[in-house]
Amino acid sequence: MASSLGVIWQAISSPKFKTEMKAVILLSGGLDSSTVLYQAKVDGCECHAISFDYQQRHRRELQSALVIAQKAGVVKHQVVNFDLRQWGGSALTDNTIDLPQERSLEEMSQNIPVTYVPARNTIFLSFALGFAEAIAAERVYIGVNALDYSGYPDCRPDYIQAMQEVYRLGTKQGREGQPISIVAPLITLKKTEIIQLGNQLGVPWDLTWSCYDGGDVACGVCDSCRLRLAAFAELGLKDPLTYAQFG
């Protein structure tokens, strides 16, 4: 359902929009963002992907982003480089902060974890907005999820709603009555439901990457790996990725 500000929450299986609507898709190479890219294709969008090399611990995800973007046939794939290690503040951007491992789902849900990167989605959505307006796109797709155990503050509906207002007020398109819509089709879905949607869309799970650890093989014990593995297991499916260990 679309809000009054234009935020679109639900996946759209039978689009009633003009064909070849331009969209910018935030693509990390992970399970969620890959599903969102394939959803944008089903929605009839001309897809332009944007990924970010912010010197994250798990830069391995960018290899997946490149392959998935190519496989999905995006029109253009931008990789933006900047360094969030300059101020750190997260286990993903500061090697002195230990990465949580072998935590239960209950433990993950108690507090915002140290893997939260300060203002990351605000930064990402700002770059995506600039890219979108420059190419006269109508939409920006993002794979945020409010039901994930991480509980990141910049993955919640009220945050996306606020950013939609920024999109409206901070752009020429918005001021002229044609604001770029933020589309968050996974925001109210469980991880199992995201996998089910991805299966329907044909997302190549074997090419995706979720691990936070930064190695060449997924660790299997960080929060992201455990959430992913638990969801596949709950569905009675085998995750096609290889893991160093299973926590």
Phi, psi and omega in degrees: 000137181270138177277177180293339181269354177101001176292133181247118187269317193267151174295147184242114185269332180232080187298142176247031184254168177298148180290154178060036169299133181280138178217145172256130182245124174286116188236110178269339187099359180273179182301312184291310184293329177292321176297319180296320177300314180292329174294318179300322177297315179297328179287358177087022184270147165279111193266130173239117185265149175224129179235166187227124171259094181253026181063035178292154178305321186259051180297346175306333181299333181293329175299318178294320180301317181297315182292317182293319178300318179294316182295324180282348177075040179293153181291318180209145178233112178264135172243114184264132183251129170201170190237100177278356174290346179301329176235352172062231180085008181209151176295343179273347182231009181214110184290350177277351177259122183292141177280127178299137180221152174055038178267146176284163178298326178295318178296321181297330186274355188283320183216163172293122188283167180288354174279353173296127178261119184309121174061021186302311183290333174295318177295313181298314182292333177290315175299316181297323179295316178299316178297314183297315182291326180297329181255010180058043177281154179263342186220153168234122179261137179220142186265035179292153182217118184280345183265355178296148183292346180296324178065027181302137182294334181265025175236015187254155183302320182293328176293312180298321178300316180294319179293329176298322178292324174299317178300321181289315186277336188260012182226156175297317180301317181295316181292336179267012173089011178231063183295146176286127183275137171272124181251120182235074190291347184255002195297332181248015182261146171285161180300323177297322179291327177294318178295319177298318177295315179300323177297319178296325183274347180083031179293130180279088184302329182294343180264348184278168181215128182239342189295138178271348192288328175098004178276181179279341176238137180303137188288323181088353185235351175286166183304316184295317177297316183294321177297317181294311181298320180296322181291315177299317181296319180299328179274357182073026181248156177261126175290126184286351179286154173268136182240144179293323177201166178242117181280000000 
